Amino acid sequence: MLLMQFSAAGTDFPSIDTWTPEEIAAHIAFMREVDGKLSADGELVQAEGLAGPQQARIVRAGAGGAPVVTEGPFAETKEFLAGWWIVDCETPQRAVGIAAYISTAPGPGGRPLNMPIEVHPIMSAPPQEL
């Protein structure tokens, strides 16, 4: 699983809500290109982009299991999850290579964002004995 982290405004690069429509379109076109290539190569399992932290909610179980909801944005958070890919690769090195390429997605002025992409192998359950 490849997790795309995005930084809040004033950190690594400007918040996406400050980008021009053309810069956003170029970024989305790049992501569609990534998805298309991974799909054509038979490596794409799933990919999704996420809404910004303003729409995020943290949910915990309260008394008796009732949901306790905290709304965003979360001031203490400098980064947030912006999207993910689940890829089925032959080697861990291939997943790292895909992550490095995704990291170069264009941002303001077309410059590569070089944003962090976390690579997490998906764990499988131990075999069950019959």
N, C-alpha and C positions, 0 to 999 in steps of 0.2 A: 504494500500500500504506500503510495506516495502522497504526502500531505503538504499542501502549499500553504505556507505561513505568509501573512501580509502584515507589514508594520503599520502602526498608527501614524498619523500625520506628525511630522517633525522628527521622525527617527531616520530610517534608512532611505526613504524616498517619499515624495508627497502622497497624501491620501488620494485614492482614486476619485473621490468626489471633486478634486481640483483639476483633473485631467480634462483636456478638450474632448469633444465627441469623436474627433478623428483619432486621438490617442487611444481612447477606449475601444474604438472599432478595430484598430490595428492589434491591440492586445487580444481581443476576442477572436480575431481572425487567426492569430498565432495559435491560440488554444484549440481552435477547431482543426487547424492543420495538424497539430500534435495528435489529437484524437483520431483523425482520419488516417494518419500514418500508422499509429499503433493498431488501429482496427484492421487496416490492410495487411499488416504483418502478423495478425492473429494474436496480438499480445494484450489488447484492450479487453478487460472484463467489465469495467464500469468507470465512469468519470462524472463528477458533478462539481459545479461551482456553488458557493454558498453566499447568501445575503450577508451584508455587513453586520458588525457587532451591534448596531442600533436595533436590529430586529432579533437579536439572540436573547435567550432566556436560560437561566440556570434553575433547575428544578431539583429539589431535595424532598425526601419524605419527611413530613412533620408528624405531629401527634396522631397516632392511629393510622399512619400511612398516607394521610392526606397530603396532596402536593403543596409545597411552599415554593412560589415562583419569585425569582429575582429578575427584573428586567435589565437589559443593557442600556446604554453602553457602560462598560466596566472601566472606570478611570484607572484602576491599578494595572490594567492589561495593556502592554505595549505591542503585542502581536496577537493576531487572531487567525483562526483557520479559515482560509478563503476557498478551499476546494480540495478535491482528492481524485486520485486515479487508483484503481486496482488493476494491476498488470500481472500477466502470467508470463514470466521470463524464464529462459533456459538457465541463466546464471544470476547470482547476486550482482555481478559486475555490470550486466546489462541493465538492471534496475537502476544502478547508480548512474550509468550513462544517460538513461532517459531522464532521470531527475536533474542532472546537470544541464541537459538541453532545455527542459522546462524552465529552469532557473533563469535562462536568458530571455524570457518573454519581454517584449518591448514595453517600455513605460513612457513617461513624458519625454518628448523630443525624439522618440524612437530608441532611446538608450536602453540597453539591457538592464533589467532590474536586478539580476543576480540575487534574487530572493532565495531564502532558505527553503529547500524541499526536503522534508524528512522522509527517510526510507525505512519502512517497518515491515519485516516479514510477517505474513499472516500465520498465526499459530494454528496448529491442528490439534485436535483432541487426541489423547492417547488411545490406542486400540482398546475396544471393550472385549472382554472375554465372554464367551458364550457358555 
